[in-house]
Amino acid sequence: MRLRRSAFSGAAWTSAATLAVVLLQLGQIAALARLLRPEDFGLMALVVLVVAFAHAIADVGLGGAIIQRQDATRESLSSVFWLGVVAGVILCAALALAAPLAASAFGEPRLRALIALGALSLLVLPASLYFQALLQKALAFRLLAAIDVLAAAAAVCVALASALAGQGVYALLWAMLTAIVVRGAALIAIGLRRWPPGLRLRREDLRGYARFGAFQVVERSINYLGFNLDKLLIGSLIGTLGLGLYSVAYQLVMRPVQFVAPIVNRVALPVFALAQADDARLRAGFLDALRVVSIVMFPVYAGMIVLAEPFVRVVLGPAWLGAVPVLRLLAVLGFFYSIGNPIGSLLVAKGRVGLSLALNVWLVALYAAATVAGARWGVEGIATGLVIATACGLFPVGFYIRWRLVRMRPAEYLASLAPALAAALAMGALVAAVRASGHFSLRPLAELVAYACLGAIAYLLAIVPWQWKFLVRVRDAVR
């Protein structure tokens, strides 16, 4: 019970901070969409494709190991820290050297300077990820939440100032670097006071970490390829304009997932790791997390599908209406993405890195086939292919994995999702019917606000009575 209370309390702090961060990022996208061109967003998406791959492996796969292992010593942690720092310097140099090759491959000379500058983030990121893992393990969620909000606010200020100064795509780059540097500086300053690493980097200290880290690096590399192959193909075959429309639509859809992912990864992983030997507690905690996620996320994506046009008009402006069809398709994908995160934390907590790797290999194969098959119909074809691949090839595999890990039956998994899914679909149908009736003629902002309020009221009237006991239990746990 105490463990579950810690999870809900941590989730509350993480949720509040992540909501603030998501709102700040949405404000940044909305403002920059009116100050920059879609091609600028497409060009930055190519930069992110290259730089974010190095970010994904910057901690050498050992962040999860720090949390998962309950027997870590100061000596072993010191070696892990310095290994990450050395890896960051090597990755920074490798990216700077690879920048001309990437610029040539995509036919975009500007990528050379953009990628080289983006690579500088790797001088800060590994150390910050190390201390982030230690703070997660210590369940210091309130502190992590404050750091996240501070970094996001700083990034928005820099982005707006740079865009207004006419710096174009560099406004997006400075925003990314600002968020990483501000967040990293705060984490490193706090971490050095609490857990100062010794001057030690020895192979024997890394025994027990090496296999875990190697699996994590390979898994993240494969996972990154699977989730970014669509953007790689669009950038190569369609160009920066198509990639700009797709990437911004993708970012808008992923913002709600980014609200969920920190809750799952930051809170669930250390809590699951503490209970890793107790399948019953893990199963109960997983289902609680899944139910909370579905109650919060499903109405968001249902509303995004129904109100895609006024949403794009208000958030991005009329110049971005070409993103409406792909936004609707990606919102369907958002349903699956939002409930997919907990399984990753469960796999790491149980130390099943091999099974996690196999899952990601399957994901890449599916998404590669779906992306290539859909590319002939443009960005909408790619989005449709990803939805079909996820629904038919990835979602069912989760039932087998959850059974293998904690003996979770498909019926109890689906039962935890059913209330939120039914209420969200009913809400979406109501809003679509009222909107299609044509009785109301409203300006885009008024239309978005009016129908969003109607949908929220309808959803709450459906879900609150249905899930009252569970919601009260969550409230009491947070207190």
Secondary structure, 3 states (H helix, E strand, C coil): CHHHHHHHHHHHHHHHHHHHHHHHHHHHHHHHHHHCCHHHHHHHHHHHHHHHHHHHCCCCCCHHHHHHCCCCCHHHHHHHHHHHHHHHHHHHHHHHHHHHHHHHHHCCCCHHHHHHHHHHHHHCHHHHHHHHHHHHHCCCHHHHHHHHHHHHHHHHHHHHHHHHCCCCHHHHHHHHHHHHHHHHHHHHHHHHHHCCCCCCCCHHHHCCCHHHHHHHHHHHHHHHHHHHHHHHHHHHHCCHHHHHHHHHHHHHHHHHHHHHHHHHHHHHHHHHHHCCCCHHHHHHHHHHHHHHHHHHHHHHHHHHHHCHHHHHHHHCCHHHHHHHHHHHHHHHHHHHHHHHHHHHHHHHHCCCHHHHHHHHHHHHHHHHHHHHHHHHHHHHHHHHHHHHHHHHHHHHHHHHHHHHHHCCCHHHHHHHHHHHHHHHHHHHHHHHHHHHCCCCCCCHHHHHHHHHHHHHHHHHHHHHHHCHHHHHHHHHHHC
